Amino acid sequence: MAQSSVICYPCLTYRTPELPIMNFRTLSRIAIAAIALLAAFPARAAEEEPKGPAISVLKATKSCFSNIVEVSGTILARDDAQSQVRPDRFGLKVAEVMADAGDTVTAGQVIARLTLPEGGTQNITAPATGLVIASSAVVGTVAGGKGEALFTILTRNDYDMIGLVPVTDLGKLAVTNPPQTAAVNVIGIPSDIEGRVRRIAPTTEPNVQLGQVFIGITTNRRLPINASARARIKVGQSCNVSVPLSAVQYGPAGTVVDVVKRSRVETKRVEVGLTSGGTVEIKDGLNEGEDVVARAGAILREGDVVRSVPVNTGK
């Protein structure tokens, strides 16, 4: 009888690779470190990309502002630049007029002829070269050594802009050395003309509370007499932090500007000063370099979370 063989499975031995043995404390440390690492990534992402609406901001910068007084007035020939022409005695009649307002005359040129009471004529000549800016000479009228001049001749291009200034600004003006300068814009002339404050009237008009200022203009061009003009007189300068006018809010609580710090809105109360070209001077309450909300509005509140979007000002 054949002998059967029996396999003893329990007798087979299998060897597994040896693994390092870790105790419970080591495993706990690894788990805690892994959890902390995973938790750090969302927090960092939140810091780098704050939630909230996108808000345009720009840096508060230093600027210099000119203190300007604006004046409206009229162009007149300066008194010492005019020469008035009359006969030397009374009772002469105008027989002939040879020049009129707007004509340019030369020194010694005959501009009128008068008839003498005892007969004969007398020539009236221009005392200097210049522009006839006024004439009252009419044939047949009587002329004399007093009263209205027959001719007024502008001998130099020296003018005054006689302007009216509110009494609130009158104290800012002064006749100084060097003088206060002005940019004068005359109706009909495209470019500004430089002028200087040369005289301030000692009294004001009580009904309208305006005072007179005389702005002297010397130019190589002729200006139209009695033309309307505007002047911007520079009376000083101030250098401070500046922001756009659109960044400033005016309300019952005062004047405020919104800034962004660490992705949150902060409202700052400020003191404003001069304005120029769409910007305003901030005399107090704001520091240079702060991120200012470019366009103020009621939608922002103190503490709101926002995303800052820098605005390129082109400077």
C-alpha contacts under 8 A as a table, 3 or more apart, distances in Angstrom:
res1	aa1	res2	aa2	distance
8	C	11	C	5.31
8	C	12	L	7.17
9	Y	12	L	5.41
10	P	13	T	7.64
22	M	26	T	6.34
22	M	27	L	6.89
23	N	26	T	5.69
23	N	27	L	6.70
24	F	27	L	5.24
24	F	28	S	6.23
25	R	28	S	5.17
25	R	29	R	6.44
26	T	29	R	5.26
26	T	30	I	6.48
27	L	30	I	5.22
27	L	31	A	6.26
28	S	31	A	5.16
28	S	32	I	6.21
29	R	32	I	5.23
29	R	33	A	6.22
30	I	33	A	5.20
30	I	34	A	6.22
31	A	34	A	5.16
31	A	35	I	6.26
32	I	35	I	5.18
32	I	36	A	6.22
33	A	36	A	5.17
33	A	37	L	6.19
34	A	37	L	5.14
34	A	38	L	6.28
35	I	38	L	5.23
35	I	39	A	6.17
36	A	39	A	5.07
36	A	40	A	6.21
37	L	40	A	5.24
37	L	41	F	7.03
38	L	41	F	5.87
38	L	42	P	7.71
39	A	42	P	6.14
39	A	43	A	6.84
40	A	43	A	5.29
40	A	44	R	6.18
41	F	44	R	5.23
41	F	45	A	6.18
42	P	45	A	5.06
42	P	46	A	6.11
43	A	46	A	5.06
43	A	47	E	6.31
44	R	47	E	5.05
44	R	48	E	6.23
45	A	48	E	5.14
45	A	49	E	6.01
46	A	49	E	5.26
46	A	50	P	5.69
46	A	51	K	7.68
47	E	50	P	5.85
49	E	307	R	7.82
50	P	263	S	6.75
50	P	305	V	7.48
50	P	306	V	6.96
50	P	307	R	6.05
51	K	305	V	6.69
51	K	306	V	6.40
51	K	307	R	6.59
52	G	304	D	7.91
52	G	305	V	5.33
52	G	306	V	4.38
52	G	307	R	5.94
53	P	305	V	7.70
53	P	306	V	5.15
53	P	307	R	5.89
54	A	306	V	6.00
54	A	307	R	4.59
54	A	308	S	5.93
54	A	309	V	6.36
55	I	293	V	6.90
55	I	306	V	6.50
55	I	307	R	5.94
55	I	308	S	5.16
55	I	309	V	5.70
56	S	293	V	6.02
56	S	294	A	5.69
56	S	295	R	7.50
56	S	308	S	6.04
56	S	309	V	4.68
56	S	310	P	5.76
56	S	311	V	6.00
57	V	260	V	7.84
57	V	291	D	5.74
57	V	292	V	5.19
57	V	293	V	4.50
57	V	294	A	5.05
57	V	308	S	6.15
57	V	309	V	5.87
57	V	310	P	4.99
57	V	311	V	5.81
58	L	290	E	7.99
58	L	291	D	5.40
58	L	292	V	5.36
58	L	293	V	6.71
58	L	294	A	6.16
58	L	310	P	5.67
58	L	311	V	5.41
58	L	312	N	7.56
58	L	313	T	7.70
59	K	288	E	7.40
59	K	289	G	5.07
59	K	290	E	5.48
59	K	291	D	4.85
59	K	292	V	6.07
60	A	241	V	6.29
60	A	242	S	6.03
60	A	243	V	5.83
60	A	286	L	7.95
60	A	287	N	7.07
60	A	288	E	5.03
60	A	289	G	4.99
60	A	290	E	5.46
60	A	291	D	6.56
60	A	292	V	6.44
61	T	241	V	5.38
61	T	242	S	5.63
61	T	243	V	7.20
61	T	288	E	5.32
61	T	289	G	6.22
62	K	239	C	6.93
62	K	240	N	5.38
62	K	241	V	4.35
62	K	242	S	5.84
62	K	288	E	6.60
63	S	239	C	5.53
63	S	240	N	5.71
63	S	241	V	6.12
63	S	242	S	5.92
63	S	281	E	7.74
64	C	237	Q	6.79
64	C	238	S	5.53
64	C	239	C	3.95
64	C	240	N	6.40
65	F	237	Q	5.56
65	F	238	S	5.17
65	F	239	C	6.04
65	F	274	L	6.34
65	F	275	T	6.97
65	F	276	S	6.59
65	F	281	E	7.28
66	S	234	K	6.47
66	S	235	V	7.60
66	S	236	G	5.90
66	S	237	Q	4.38
66	S	238	S	6.44
66	S	274	L	7.60
66	S	276	S	7.80
67	N	234	K	5.82
67	N	235	V	5.57
67	N	236	G	4.89
67	N	237	Q	5.42
67	N	238	S	7.32
67	N	274	L	6.83
68	I	232	R	6.04
68	I	233	I	5.44
68	I	234	K	4.74
68	I	235	V	5.98
68	I	236	G	7.42
69	V	169	D	6.75
69	V	172	K	7.99
69	V	232	R	5.73
69	V	233	I	5.09
69	V	234	K	6.59
69	V	235	V	7.08
70	E	165	V	7.80
70	E	230	R	7.25
70	E	231	A	5.76
70	E	232	R	4.63
70	E	233	I	6.28
71	V	163	G	5.69
71	V	164	L	6.10
71	V	165	V	5.89
71	V	230	R	5.64
71	V	231	A	5.09
71	V	232	R	6.41
71	V	233	I	7.67
72	S	163	G	5.21
72	S	164	L	6.04
72	S	165	V	7.75
72	S	228	S	7.65
72	S	229	A	5.99
72	S	230	R	4.50
72	S	231	A	6.43
73	G	161	M	6.20
73	G	162	I	5.30
73	G	163	G	3.91
73	G	164	L	6.20
73	G	228	S	5.93
73	G	229	A	5.41
73	G	230	R	6.23
74	T	161	M	5.40
74	T	162	I	5.47
74	T	163	G	6.58
74	T	226	N	5.51
74	T	227	A	5.60
74	T	228	S	4.67
74	T	229	A	5.64
75	I	159	Y	6.77
75	I	160	D	5.84
75	I	161	M	4.51
75	I	162	I	6.53
75	I	186	V	7.95
75	I	223	L	7.65
75	I	224	P	7.21
75	I	225	I	5.55
75	I	226	N	5.02
75	I	227	A	5.37
75	I	228	S	6.46
75	I	229	A	6.77
76	L	159	Y	5.70
76	L	160	D	5.35
76	L	161	M	6.26
76	L	162	I	7.34
76	L	225	I	5.26
76	L	226	N	5.72
76	L	227	A	7.98
77	A	81	A	6.80
77	A	82	Q	7.08
77	A	154	L	7.19
77	A	157	N	7.89
77	A	158	D	6.37
77	A	159	Y	4.42
77	A	160	D	6.10
77	A	225	I	6.67
78	R	81	A	5.32
78	R	82	Q	6.82
78	R	158	D	5.81
78	R	159	Y	4.72
78	R	160	D	5.57
79	D	82	Q	5.52
80	D	83	S	7.86
81	A	154	L	5.87
81	A	155	T	5.56
81	A	156	R	5.31
81	A	157	N	7.37
81	A	158	D	6.06
81	A	159	Y	7.89
82	Q	152	T	6.53
82	Q	153	I	5.53
82	Q	154	L	4.61
82	Q	155	T	5.81
82	Q	156	R	7.58
83	S	127	P	7.51
83	S	128	A	7.79
83	S	152	T	5.69
83	S	153	I	5.10
83	S	154	L	6.45
83	S	155	T	6.83
84	Q	149	A	5.81
84	Q	150	L	7.49
84	Q	151	F	5.82
84	Q	152	T	4.52
84	Q	153	I	6.35
85	V	126	A	7.35
85	V	127	P	7.67
85	V	149	A	5.59
85	V	150	L	5.70
85	V	151	F	5.07
85	V	152	T	6.25
85	V	153	I	7.86
86	R	124	I	7.91
86	R	143	A	7.47
86	R	144	G	6.63
86	R	145	G	5.61
86	R	146	K	7.58
86	R	149	A	5.28
86	R	150	L	5.54
86	R	151	F	7.28
87	P	90	F	7.40
87	P	92	L	7.83
87	P	124	I	7.11
87	P	143	A	6.89
87	P	144	G	5.70
87	P	145	G	5.23
88	D	144	G	6.91
88	D	145	G	4.91
89	R	92	L	7.47
89	R	144	G	5.32
89	R	145	G	4.79
90	F	142	V	7.90
90	F	143	A	6.25
90	F	144	G	3.76
90	F	145	G	5.64
90	F	146	K	7.75
91	G	116	L	7.49
91	G	117	P	6.69
91	G	142	V	6.07
91	G	143	A	6.32
91	G	144	G	6.08
92	L	114	L	5.98
92	L	115	T	5.62
92	L	116	L	5.27
92	L	117	P	6.38
92	L	142	V	5.58
92	L	143	A	5.41
92	L	144	G	6.59
93	K	114	L	5.36
93	K	115	T	5.15
93	K	116	L	6.99
93	K	139	V	7.56
93	K	140	G	5.79
93	K	141	T	5.55
93	K	142	V	4.41
93	K	143	A	5.94
94	V	97	V	7.37
94	V	112	A	7.42
94	V	113	R	6.31
94	V	114	L	4.53
94	V	115	T	6.35
94	V	137	A	6.95
94	V	138	V	6.49
94	V	139	V	4.84
94	V	140	G	5.23
94	V	141	T	5.64
94	V	142	V	6.32
94	V	143	A	6.85
95	A	112	A	7.67
95	A	113	R	5.55
95	A	114	L	5.01
95	A	115	T	5.91
95	A	139	V	5.33
95	A	140	G	6.21
96	E	112	A	5.53
96	E	113	R	5.00
96	E	114	L	6.84
96	E	139	V	5.90
97	V	100	D	7.68
97	V	111	I	6.31
97	V	112	A	4.49
97	V	113	R	6.59
97	V	137	A	6.65
97	V	138	V	7.03
97	V	139	V	6.81
98	M	110	V	7.19
98	M	111	I	4.67
98	M	112	A	5.32
99	A	103	D	6.38
99	A	105	V	7.92
99	A	111	I	5.12
99	A	112	A	7.13
99	A	132	V	7.87
100	D	103	D	5.78
100	D	132	V	6.67
100	D	134	A	7.56
100	D	135	S	6.15
101	A	131	L	7.85
101	A	132	V	4.87
101	A	133	I	5.03
101	A	134	A	5.03
101	A	135	S	5.69
102	G	131	L	6.37
102	G	132	V	5.37
102	G	133	I	5.84
102	G	134	A	7.87
103	D	131	L	5.89
103	D	132	V	5.45
103	D	133	I	7.98
104	T	129	T	7.54
104	T	130	G	5.68
104	T	131	L	4.48
104	T	132	V	6.18
105	V	109	Q	6.59
105	V	126	A	6.93
105	V	128	A	7.90
105	V	129	T	5.55
105	V	130	G	5.63
105	V	131	L	6.30
105	V	132	V	7.21
106	T	109	Q	5.54
106	T	126	A	6.60
106	T	128	A	6.14
106	T	129	T	3.99
106	T	130	G	6.49
107	A	125	T	7.51
107	A	126	A	5.21
107	A	127	P	5.29
107	A	128	A	4.08
107	A	129	T	4.64
108	G	125	T	5.22
108	G	126	A	5.18
108	G	127	P	6.10
108	G	128	A	7.11
109	Q	125	T	5.16
109	Q	126	A	5.39
110	V	113	R	7.71
110	V	123	N	6.32
110	V	124	I	5.69
110	V	125	T	4.24
110	V	126	A	6.51
111	I	123	N	7.72
111	I	124	I	5.85
111	I	125	T	5.45
111	I	126	A	6.53
112	A	123	N	6.07
112	A	124	I	5.05
112	A	125	T	7.06
112	A	137	A	7.99
113	R	121	T	6.57
113	R	122	Q	5.68
113	R	123	N	4.58
113	R	124	I	5.90
114	L	121	T	5.38
114	L	122	Q	5.08
114	L	123	N	6.35
114	L	124	I	7.47
115	T	119	G	6.67
115	T	120	G	5.99
115	T	121	T	4.44
115	T	122	Q	6.37
116	L	119	G	5.03
116	L	120	G	5.54
116	L	121	T	5.50
116	L	122	Q	6.90
117	P	120	G	7.99
126	A	129	T	7.13
128	A	153	I	7.95
128	A	155	T	6.54
129	T	155	T	6.08
130	G	153	I	5.90
130	G	154	L	5.31
130	G	155	T	4.43
130	G	156	R	7.03
131	L	153	I	5.30
131	L	154	L	5.00
131	L	155	T	6.64
132	V	135	S	7.31
132	V	151	F	6.78
132	V	152	T	5.78
132	V	153	I	4.33
132	V	154	L	6.23
133	I	151	F	7.76
133	I	152	T	5.76
133	I	153	I	5.74
133	I	154	L	6.42
133	I	225	I	7.80
134	A	151	F	5.72
134	A	152	T	5.05
134	A	153	I	7.23
135	S	149	A	7.48
135	S	150	L	5.51
135	S	151	F	4.42
135	S	152	T	6.37
136	S	148	E	7.45
136	S	149	A	6.86
136	S	150	L	4.99
136	S	151	F	6.51
137	A	141	T	7.51
137	A	150	L	5.04
137	A	151	F	7.16
138	V	141	T	5.81
143	A	150	L	7.42
144	G	147	G	7.14
146	K	149	A	7.64
149	A	152	T	6.74
154	L	157	N	7.26
157	N	218	T	6.03
157	N	219	T	5.93
157	N	220	N	6.51
157	N	221	R	6.85
157	N	222	R	6.18
157	N	223	L	7.88
158	D	216	G	7.39
158	D	217	I	5.85
158	D	218	T	4.71
158	D	219	T	6.86
159	Y	216	G	5.97
159	Y	217	I	5.03
159	Y	218	T	6.40
159	Y	223	L	7.99
160	D	214	F	5.96
160	D	215	I	5.39
160	D	216	G	4.67
160	D	217	I	5.83
161	M	214	F	5.83
161	M	215	I	5.05
161	M	216	G	6.54
161	M	217	I	7.35
161	M	229	A	7.36
162	I	212	Q	6.64
162	I	213	V	5.86
162	I	214	F	4.82
162	I	215	I	6.47
163	G	212	Q	5.62
163	G	213	V	5.31
163	G	214	F	6.51
163	G	215	I	7.67
164	L	210	L	5.77
164	L	211	G	5.45
164	L	212	Q	4.83
164	L	213	V	6.42
165	V	169	D	6.50
165	V	170	L	6.04
165	V	210	L	5.22
165	V	211	G	5.14
165	V	212	Q	6.22
165	V	213	V	7.05
166	P	169	D	5.50
166	P	170	L	6.20
166	P	209	Q	6.22
166	P	210	L	4.59
166	P	211	G	6.38
167	V	170	L	4.82
167	V	171	G	7.14
167	V	204	T	7.66
167	V	209	Q	5.94
167	V	210	L	5.60
167	V	211	G	6.35
168	T	171	G	6.83
169	D	172	K	5.48
169	D	173	L	7.27
170	L	173	L	5.57
170	L	211	G	6.89
171	G	174	A	7.60
172	K	235	V	6.54
173	L	180	Q	7.74
173	L	197	V	7.89
173	L	200	I	7.85
173	L	235	V	6.74
174	A	179	P	7.99
174	A	180	Q	7.26
174	A	197	V	7.32
174	A	200	I	7.35
175	V	179	P	6.11
175	V	180	Q	7.15
175	V	197	V	6.15
175	V	198	R	5.79
175	V	199	R	6.33
175	V	200	I	7.48
176	T	179	P	4.61
176	T	180	Q	6.67
179	P	196	R	6.11
179	P	197	V	6.30
179	P	198	R	7.51
180	Q	196	R	5.76
180	Q	197	V	5.63
180	Q	233	I	6.91
180	Q	234	K	6.32
180	Q	235	V	6.27
181	T	194	E	7.13
181	T	195	G	5.84
181	T	196	R	4.56
181	T	197	V	6.48
181	T	233	I	5.84
181	T	234	K	5.88
181	T	235	V	7.91
182	A	194	E	5.87
182	A	195	G	4.91
182	A	196	R	5.70
182	A	197	V	7.37
182	A	215	I	7.71
182	A	231	A	6.04
182	A	232	R	5.28
182	A	233	I	4.14
182	A	234	K	6.10
183	A	192	D	5.77
183	A	193	I	5.79
183	A	194	E	5.06
183	A	195	G	6.21
183	A	231	A	5.46
183	A	232	R	5.24
183	A	233	I	6.61
184	V	192	D	5.28
184	V	193	I	5.01
184	V	194	E	6.06
184	V	195	G	6.42
184	V	229	A	6.82
184	V	230	R	5.76
184	V	231	A	4.27
184	V	232	R	6.59
185	N	189	I	7.17
185	N	190	P	7.75
185	N	191	S	6.86
185	N	192	D	4.80
185	N	193	I	6.42
185	N	229	A	5.53
185	N	230	R	5.27
185	N	231	A	6.16
186	V	189	I	5.55
186	V	190	P	7.91
186	V	192	D	7.39
186	V	193	I	7.99
186	V	227	A	6.92
186	V	228	S	6.24
186	V	229	A	4.33
186	V	230	R	6.62
187	I	190	P	7.94
187	I	227	A	6.54
187	I	228	S	5.83
187	I	229	A	5.83
189	I	192	D	7.68
193	I	217	I	7.64
193	I	219	T	7.77
194	E	217	I	6.69
195	G	215	I	5.88
195	G	216	G	5.43
195	G	217	I	4.71
195	G	218	T	7.36
196	R	215	I	5.23
196	R	216	G	5.23
196	R	217	I	6.80
197	V	200	I	7.80
197	V	213	V	7.25
197	V	214	F	6.12
197	V	215	I	4.49
197	V	216	G	6.21
198	R	213	V	7.99
198	R	214	F	5.89
198	R	215	I	5.75
198	R	216	G	5.90
199	R	213	V	6.01
199	R	214	F	5.02
199	R	215	I	7.15
200	I	211	G	7.94
200	I	212	Q	6.10
200	I	213	V	4.53
200	I	214	F	6.13
201	A	204	T	7.42
201	A	211	G	6.57
201	A	212	Q	5.21
201	A	213	V	6.13
201	A	214	F	7.97
203	T	211	G	6.53
203	T	212	Q	7.98
204	T	209	Q	6.16
204	T	210	L	5.45
204	T	211	G	4.30
204	T	212	Q	7.09
205	E	208	V	5.86
205	E	209	Q	5.31
205	E	210	L	5.38
205	E	211	G	6.24
206	P	209	Q	5.03
206	P	210	L	7.41
219	T	222	R	7.50
224	P	227	A	5.58
238	S	274	L	7.94
239	C	281	E	7.95
240	N	281	E	6.12
240	N	282	I	6.39
240	N	283	K	6.26
241	V	281	E	6.01
241	V	282	I	5.34
241	V	283	K	7.02
241	V	286	L	7.31
241	V	287	N	6.94
241	V	288	E	5.91
242	S	279	T	6.42
242	S	280	V	5.53
242	S	281	E	4.65
242	S	282	I	5.58
243	V	247	A	6.61
243	V	248	V	7.96
243	V	279	T	5.56
243	V	280	V	5.70
243	V	281	E	6.90
243	V	282	I	7.34
243	V	292	V	7.79
244	P	247	A	5.46
244	P	248	V	7.43
244	P	278	G	5.97
244	P	279	T	4.25
244	P	280	V	6.08
244	P	294	A	7.03
245	L	248	V	5.67
245	L	278	G	5.74
245	L	279	T	5.11
245	L	280	V	5.67
246	S	249	Q	7.87
246	S	294	A	6.60
246	S	295	R	5.05
246	S	296	A	6.17
247	A	257	V	6.18
247	A	258	D	7.44
247	A	292	V	7.28
247	A	293	V	6.14
247	A	294	A	5.04
247	A	295	R	4.74
247	A	296	A	4.79
248	V	255	T	6.92
248	V	256	V	5.99
248	V	257	V	5.19
248	V	258	D	8.00
248	V	295	R	7.86
248	V	296	A	6.19
249	Q	255	T	5.70
249	Q	256	V	5.32
249	Q	257	V	6.35
249	Q	296	A	6.27
249	Q	297	G	7.60
250	Y	253	A	8.00
250	Y	254	G	6.05
250	Y	255	T	4.65
250	Y	256	V	6.64
251	G	254	G	5.29
251	G	255	T	6.31
254	G	269	R	6.91
255	T	269	R	5.78
255	T	270	V	5.76
255	T	271	E	6.87
255	T	272	V	7.79
256	V	267	T	6.50
256	V	268	K	5.35
256	V	269	R	4.29
256	V	270	V	5.46
257	V	267	T	5.85
257	V	268	K	5.29
257	V	269	R	6.46
257	V	270	V	6.84
257	V	292	V	7.23
257	V	293	V	7.55
257	V	296	A	7.37
258	D	265	V	6.49
258	D	266	E	5.68
258	D	267	T	4.49
258	D	268	K	6.13
258	D	292	V	5.99
258	D	293	V	5.53
258	D	296	A	7.01
259	V	265	V	5.80
259	V	266	E	5.25
259	V	267	T	6.33
259	V	268	K	7.37
259	V	290	E	6.92
259	V	291	D	5.43
259	V	292	V	4.32
259	V	293	V	5.56
260	V	263	S	5.95
260	V	264	R	5.40
260	V	265	V	4.69
260	V	266	E	6.01
260	V	290	E	7.89
260	V	291	D	5.62
260	V	292	V	6.47
260	V	293	V	7.04
260	V	306	V	7.96
260	V	308	S	7.40
261	K	264	R	5.36
261	K	265	V	6.51
261	K	266	E	6.99
261	K	291	D	7.40
263	S	305	V	5.64
263	S	306	V	5.41
263	S	307	R	6.12
263	S	308	S	6.97
264	R	302	E	7.81
264	R	303	G	5.33
264	R	304	D	5.40
264	R	305	V	4.58
264	R	306	V	5.95
265	V	300	L	7.47
265	V	301	R	6.83
265	V	302	E	5.35
265	V	303	G	4.99
265	V	304	D	5.29
265	V	305	V	6.60
265	V	306	V	7.18
266	E	301	R	7.94
266	E	302	E	5.21
266	E	303	G	6.23
267	T	301	R	7.76
267	T	302	E	5.85
268	K	285	G	6.59
268	K	286	L	7.36
269	R	285	G	6.03
270	V	282	I	6.68
270	V	283	K	7.46
270	V	284	D	5.57
270	V	285	G	4.44
270	V	286	L	6.69
271	E	282	I	5.79
271	E	283	K	5.39
271	E	284	D	5.09
271	E	285	G	6.54
272	V	280	V	6.82
272	V	281	E	5.60
272	V	282	I	4.57
272	V	283	K	5.60
272	V	284	D	7.37
273	G	280	V	6.71
273	G	281	E	4.88
273	G	282	I	5.99
273	G	283	K	6.02
274	L	280	V	5.92
274	L	281	E	5.26
275	T	278	G	7.06
275	T	279	T	5.70
275	T	280	V	4.32
275	T	281	E	6.10
276	S	279	T	5.45
276	S	280	V	6.46
282	I	285	G	7.33
282	I	286	L	6.88
286	L	290	E	7.48
287	N	290	E	6.01
293	V	296	A	6.36
294	A	311	V	7.95
297	G	300	L	6.38
298	A	301	R	7.54
300	L	304	D	6.69
301	R	304	D	5.67
312	N	315	K	7.88
